[in-house]
Amino acid sequence: MLRPLHLVLIALLLVLQGQLWFGRGSIPDVMRLRQTLKDQKQQNVAAQLANDRLGAELHDLKDGLEMVEERARSEIGMVKPNEVFVQIAK
C-alpha cells in the first residue's frame, strides 16, 4: 500500500515535472526566448550597420565639402563672395 508520504512525493514530482515542461521557465519557454534573443541580436547588427553607413555618409558630407573647397581654392583660385584674394609672389 502507498503511504501518505509516498503520495506527497509523487504529487511533488508531478508538479515539478509540470513546471519543467509547461510552466514559466520551462524548456519550450527557454527555447522560445533564445530564438527571440537571436532574432533581436540579428536586428541589432543590421541596425548598427545602417547607423555606421549613415555616420560615414554624414562624415563624408561634412568633410567632403571642405576637401572640395580646399582643392578648388588651391587649384583654380576659388574665392567666396565677400572675400579678398591676396597672392604673394615669391
C-alpha positions in Angstrom: 0.0 0.0 0.0 1.0 3.5 -0.7 1.7 5.6 2.4 0.7 9.2 2.6 4.4 10.2 2.3 4.7 8.3 -1.0 1.6 10.1 -2.3 3.0 13.5 -1.3 6.3 12.7 -3.0 4.6 11.5 -6.2 2.5 14.6 -6.3 5.5 16.8 -5.8 7.3 15.0 -8.6 4.3 15.6 -10.9 4.2 19.3 -10.0 7.9 19.7 -10.7 7.7 17.9 -14.0 4.7 20.0 -15.0 6.7 23.2 -14.2 9.6 21.8 -16.2 7.6 21.1 -19.3 4.7 23.7 -19.2 5.4 26.4 -16.6 7.3 29.7 -16.7 11.0 28.9 -17.4 10.1 25.6 -19.0 12.2 24.1 -21.7 9.9 25.2 -24.6 9.8 28.7 -23.0 13.5 28.9 -22.8 13.9 27.8 -26.4 11.4 30.4 -27.5 13.3 33.1 -25.5 16.6 32.0 -27.0 15.2 32.3 -30.5 13.8 35.8 -29.7 17.2 36.8 -28.4 18.9 35.5 -31.5 16.4 37.4 -33.7 16.9 40.6 -31.7 20.7 40.3 -32.0 20.4 40.0 -35.8 18.2 43.1 -35.9 20.7 44.9 -33.7 23.6 44.0 -36.1 21.6 45.2 -39.1 20.7 48.5 -37.3 24.3 49.0 -36.3 25.4 48.5 -39.9 22.8 51.1 -41.0 23.9 53.5 -38.4 27.6 53.1 -39.4 26.7 53.6 -43.0 24.7 56.8 -42.2 27.5 58.0 -40.0 30.1 57.5 -42.7 27.8 59.3 -45.2 27.4 62.2 -42.8 31.1 62.4 -42.2 31.7 62.4 -46.0 29.2 65.2 -46.5 30.7 67.3 -43.7 34.4 66.7 -44.7 33.8 66.2 -48.4 32.7 69.7 -48.9 35.7 71.1 -47.1 38.0 69.0 -49.2 36.3 70.1 -52.4 36.5 73.7 -51.3 40.2 73.4 -50.3 41.1 71.8 -53.6 39.1 74.4 -55.6 40.9 77.2 -53.7 44.4 75.8 -54.3 44.0 74.5 -57.9 41.7 77.1 -59.5 41.9 80.0 -57.1 38.2 79.9 -56.0 37.1 82.9 -53.9 33.9 83.1 -52.0 31.7 86.2 -52.1 32.9 89.0 -49.8 36.4 87.5 -49.6 39.6 89.2 -50.8 42.1 87.2 -52.7 45.7 88.1 -52.0 48.5 86.4 -53.9 52.1 86.8 -52.7 54.7 86.4 -55.5 57.9 84.7 -54.5 
